[in-house]
């Protein structure tokens, strides 16, 4: 036991003296997520808000053919802009989000009671143009239904006759569950904080020691290799835990800087969330520590291990990506799958739902069981003769 | 005391150690001499339990290295071929780390450390981080680290490799002092002068086999050469890999 502690403390002390490890494990890895999140979301929201509330500026071609229509749209907040020559190209190159074109035949059709046509020109594949298009569409719909109702009234018919069905929408999302949608990628940041937090230590403690040829003298001490391994794993665990803790607290603080009232969303990233999220992620600390050490044990140099582990960083992203491409209904068994369980659980917590003790229990037991099995494999590799021999 | 009996170790097709036997006694310095690639390092690695022999037996103070490797390591002080200091720790911290792994009490450890620091003349580098140490400073630190638990048996792989003349001389004095303390000192070298100057017994290894196991005088008599260098060349059968 004291040998494990000795190894553990030496690894922590030695790595706290390494700038690169400290920077990446305790600053870059945990805080990158929350900072990027606050900045990006604020920029995005302010832009969307400006679009949704300000006057809508849309180039109008042929405004002179439909003065009444334009006047009605102006009352709803449209600011018609001068006509432009090639509207199709303009929207394709994003010179403008949407263009309204009124053909010369508009007046004739209106007067004869035929449906008069107007054209909306836009490019749906351009990001962020939806707001302008939808606003213009809604303005047009309102004008159409008003005019339709007026025509029916003029013929002595109740406008209700043209509305056989009224759809009332009852959105069951809560301000918090809408926020969960926005925070969808947050579980991945937690996982990455654990992964990067421990990665540099895992590399240094096995591949790095091997490259610097210090494993051989270390193994000449009267300490079982399993004790040395346990001490090293514990040191990795401490670094990744601190990284995770900083990341969770970072997001908890970031929640206060979100313009949540503007969004009609609410965030509750308080102590209960922090506690439950940390508990859920615990098995990943062990899993990543043994997995990264196992891979580092196969690498002859620090750089080689860094390449492997950098490449494997996408692995924890798989559940997040799968869930965003094929939304699945959460089932209890999913908590038994490491990474998937954490993804589900943290998403659930973000949506303001609660995760039952039994689900957390399943995630903990199964996560630690998988970590234990990989740990046995890692211990096996640690016992091999060739591990200590660097050349 | 270290007894080596018919030790064998192969790496694939290569027989690195092919039936090595010798005994290193307490209060003596035993030199393992051989050209580069003769199997010295592999033999030593089996002695300090880093590798398991394919066949044969090693007894350290009567304890079998395969049966009780941890107990064997407790009685050994080892300077491996790979010195491998921790660069971000000071020399003092390097020494203390190994003392703790050996379970040495703090007070006792300090006392032994002070003795080693004086004997190795390394007080000026004690509180410097080992990054940027010269070869001599590295070896001194590694030896202090290996001996801080006061082992009865000392195994050193090429202890003077890369040292300048002054460091080599003080290293030799240090080995002699350990012998005087009654320890069993076993070291490997490919340098004849060194072995000749220090050893009570010389074990010559070539191609994984022991080709001679004698006192320096007996070796000269056996080969009929008055010069040790000529004696070695005669025994090994070639001049390849030996340095004067």
Boltz contact constraints between the chains, C-beta under 6 A:
constraints:
  - contact:
      token1: [A, 3]
      token2: [B, 101]
      max_distance: 6.0
  - contact:
      token1: [A, 6]
      token2: [B, 100]
      max_distance: 6.0
  - contact:
      token1: [A, 6]
      token2: [B, 101]
      max_distance: 6.0
  - contact:
      token1: [A, 10]
      token2: [B, 97]
      max_distance: 6.0
  - contact:
      token1: [A, 14]
      token2: [B, 86]
      max_distance: 6.0
  - contact:
      token1: [A, 14]
      token2: [B, 88]
      max_distance: 6.0
  - contact:
      token1: [A, 14]
      token2: [B, 89]
      max_distance: 6.0
  - contact:
      token1: [A, 17]
      token2: [B, 88]
      max_distance: 6.0
  - contact:
      token1: [A, 212]
      token2: [B, 84]
      max_distance: 6.0
  - contact:
      token1: [A, 213]
      token2: [B, 82]
      max_distance: 6.0
  - contact:
      token1: [A, 213]
      token2: [B, 84]
      max_distance: 6.0
  - contact:
      token1: [A, 214]
      token2: [B, 84]
      max_distance: 6.0
  - contact:
      token1: [A, 216]
      token2: [B, 80]
      max_distance: 6.0
  - contact:
      token1: [A, 216]
      token2: [B, 82]
      max_distance: 6.0
  - contact:
      token1: [A, 217]
      token2: [B, 80]
      max_distance: 6.0
  - contact:
      token1: [A, 217]
      token2: [B, 84]
      max_distance: 6.0
  - contact:
      token1: [A, 219]
      token2: [B, 50]
      max_distance: 6.0
  - contact:
      token1: [A, 220]
      token2: [B, 48]
      max_distance: 6.0
  - contact:
      token1: [A, 220]
      token2: [B, 78]
      max_distance: 6.0
  - contact:
      token1: [A, 221]
      token2: [B, 101]
      max_distance: 6.0
  - contact:
      token1: [A, 222]
      token2: [B, 70]
      max_distance: 6.0
  - contact:
      token1: [A, 222]
      token2: [B, 73]
      max_distance: 6.0
  - contact:
      token1: [A, 222]
      token2: [B, 74]
      max_distance: 6.0
  - contact:
      token1: [A, 223]
      token2: [B, 101]
      max_distance: 6.0
  - contact:
      token1: [A, 385]
      token2: [B, 51]
      max_distance: 6.0
  - contact:
      token1: [A, 388]
      token2: [B, 50]
      max_distance: 6.0
